[in-house]
Amino acid sequence: MFLGGSAGYLIGSTPWERISFISSISQDHVRLVFAVVFCMFIACVLMTITSFVEKPTPRLHRNTSYASLVSDEDDSHELKTEINAIEQQAIKSDEQLLTFRDYLRSIVEMPAAFRTLCITNLFSWMSLVCYSLYFTDFVGQTVYAGDPIAPLSSVLRANYRDGVRFGSFAMAIYSLSCAIYSRNIETLLQTFG
């Protein structure tokens, strides 16, 4: 996920208007970036929907209890009890297909520990996405003293473009460092505690 974010920000940091055959389309950096991303998005969607045939998902037959995956050393008797209760409601014949109602029921009946994790994840991503969304605009307007609504050929608009490009490059480095950190987090924990 972070590598995809890094690639996306690198697309935003590329000076597309300086590439001769692309600059003939438009001199506006934002429009060019959106055009490039739109073309990549369409190509990825087409590859995704044509790469395999989707099969209906049968209910999973559980050979292993999820509760057995929780370590016996943990003080998680309540979690094991909740998981067992959910498994008992969820075990049905293998031929039945999952429905949207089953999906909603699994959300409502999830164990308290999973619910807390989901809520924490929701708020964490909400804050991160809000920060990421406006960071490049902030760099373009505040750090580089640019103006996004100035005329295309003006110095203020050029400053804004350069700031957005620099902000995108910074976010690409941030995403790449997050990817490297997440890949090595277990080793870091073992080494430094």
C-alpha positions in Angstrom: 0.0 0.0 0.0 2.8 2.4 0.9 4.7 1.6 -2.3 1.5 2.5 -4.3 1.2 5.8 -2.4 4.9 6.5 -3.1 4.4 5.8 -6.8 1.3 8.1 -6.8 3.2 11.0 -5.2 6.1 10.5 -7.6 3.6 11.0 -10.4 2.6 14.2 -8.8 6.2 15.4 -8.4 7.1 14.7 -12.1 7.3 17.9 -14.2 4.9 16.6 -16.9 4.6 20.0 -18.5 8.3 19.9 -19.4 7.9 16.8 -21.5 7.4 18.0 -25.1 4.7 15.7 -26.4 2.7 16.0 -23.2 3.0 19.8 -22.9 1.2 20.1 -26.2 -1.9 18.8 -24.4 -1.8 21.4 -21.5 0.6 23.5 -19.5 -1.3 23.1 -16.3 0.5 20.7 -14.0 -2.6 19.6 -12.0 -4.6 18.7 -15.2 -1.7 16.8 -16.6 -1.2 14.8 -13.4 -4.9 14.0 -13.3 -4.8 12.9 -16.9 -1.8 10.6 -16.3 -3.4 9.1 -13.1 -6.8 8.7 -14.9 -5.1 6.7 -17.8 -3.3 4.5 -15.3 -6.5 4.0 -13.3 -8.4 2.9 -16.4 -5.6 0.5 -17.4 -5.4 -1.0 -13.9 -9.2 -1.5 -13.7 -9.2 -3.1 -17.2 -6.4 -5.5 -16.1 -8.2 -6.3 -12.9 -11.6 -7.1 -14.4 -10.1 -9.1 -17.3 -7.4 -11.0 -15.6 -9.6 -13.8 -14.0 -13.1 -15.1 -13.7 -14.7 -14.4 -10.4 -16.3 -17.5 -8.7 -19.0 -17.3 -6.0 -17.5 -17.5 -2.6 -18.8 -20.4 -0.5 -18.9 -20.3 3.2 -15.6 -21.4 4.6 -15.4 -24.7 6.4 -13.5 -24.1 9.6 -11.1 -26.9 10.4 -9.2 -24.8 12.9 -10.9 -22.7 15.6 -9.9 -19.0 15.5 -9.9 -19.2 19.3 -7.0 -21.7 19.1 -5.0 -19.1 17.2 -5.0 -16.8 20.2 -2.0 -17.6 22.4 -2.7 -19.5 25.6 -0.2 -17.2 27.3 -2.4 -14.2 26.7 -5.0 -13.1 29.2 -7.6 -13.2 26.5 -10.3 -15.7 27.8 -13.0 -13.1 26.9 -11.7 -12.8 23.3 -11.6 -16.6 22.9 -15.2 -16.8 24.2 -16.4 -14.1 21.8 -14.6 -15.8 18.8 -16.2 -19.2 19.7 -19.6 -17.6 19.9 -19.2 -16.0 16.4 -17.9 -19.3 15.0 -21.0 -21.2 16.2 -23.3 -18.7 14.5 -21.2 -18.7 11.3 -20.8 -22.4 10.7 -23.4 -23.5 8.1 -23.3 -25.7 5.0 -20.5 -25.1 2.5 -22.9 -24.7 -0.3 -24.5 -21.5 1.0 -23.1 -18.3 -0.4 -22.1 -15.3 1.7 -24.7 -12.5 1.5 -24.5 -8.8 2.2 -26.6 -9.5 5.3 -24.1 -12.0 6.5 -21.4 -9.4 6.0 -23.2 -6.8 8.0 -24.0 -9.3 10.8 -20.2 -10.1 11.0 -19.5 -6.4 11.6 -22.2 -6.1 14.3 -21.2 -9.3 16.0 -17.4 -8.9 15.9 -15.4 -9.4 19.1 -14.9 -6.2 21.2 -11.1 -6.4 20.6 -11.6 -6.3 16.8 -14.2 -3.5 17.1 -11.7 -1.4 19.1 -9.0 -2.1 16.5 -11.3 -1.1 13.6 -12.4 2.2 15.3 -8.7 3.0 16.1 -7.7 2.3 12.5 -10.6 4.4 11.1 -9.6 7.5 13.1 -5.9 7.0 12.4 -6.5 6.8 8.6 -8.9 9.8 8.8 -6.2 12.0 10.3 -3.5 10.7 7.9 -5.6 11.1 4.8 -6.7 14.7 5.8 -3.0 15.6 6.4 -1.9 14.0 3.1 -4.6 15.6 1.1 -3.7 19.1 1.9 0.0 18.9 2.5 1.0 19.5 -1.1 -1.4 22.5 -1.4 0.1 23.9 1.8 3.6 23.6 0.5 2.6 25.3 -2.8 0.8 28.2 -1.2 2.6 28.8 2.1 6.1 27.6 1.7 6.6 28.5 -2.0 4.2 31.6 -1.8 2.3 30.5 -4.8 -1.3 31.0 -5.9 -3.3 28.2 -7.4 -5.8 30.6 -9.2 -3.1 32.9 -10.7 -2.9 33.0 -14.5 -1.0 30.0 -16.0 2.0 31.9 -17.1 2.5 34.0 -13.9 5.3 33.6 -11.4 2.8 33.0 -8.6 1.3 30.0 -10.5 4.8 28.7 -11.3 5.7 28.9 -7.6 2.5 27.0 -6.7 3.3 24.3 -9.2 6.9 24.0 -7.9 5.6 23.8 -4.3 3.0 21.1 -5.1 5.7 19.2 -7.0 8.1 19.4 -4.1 5.4 18.5 -1.6 4.5 15.4 -3.7 8.1 14.4 -3.8 8.3 14.7 0.0 5.2 12.6 0.4 6.7 10.0 -1.9 9.8 9.8 0.3 7.5 9.6 3.3 5.5 6.7 1.8 8.7 4.9 0.8 10.2 5.2 4.3 6.9 3.9 5.8 7.0 0.9 3.5 10.6 0.1 4.5 9.8 0.7 8.2 6.7 -1.6 8.1 8.7 -4.3 6.4 11.4 -4.2 9.1 9.3 -3.5 12.2 9.6 -7.0 13.6 13.4 -6.9 13.3 13.5 -3.5 14.9 11.3 -4.6 17.8 13.5 -7.6 18.4 16.6 -5.5 18.3 15.5 -2.4 20.2 12.6 -3.7 22.2 
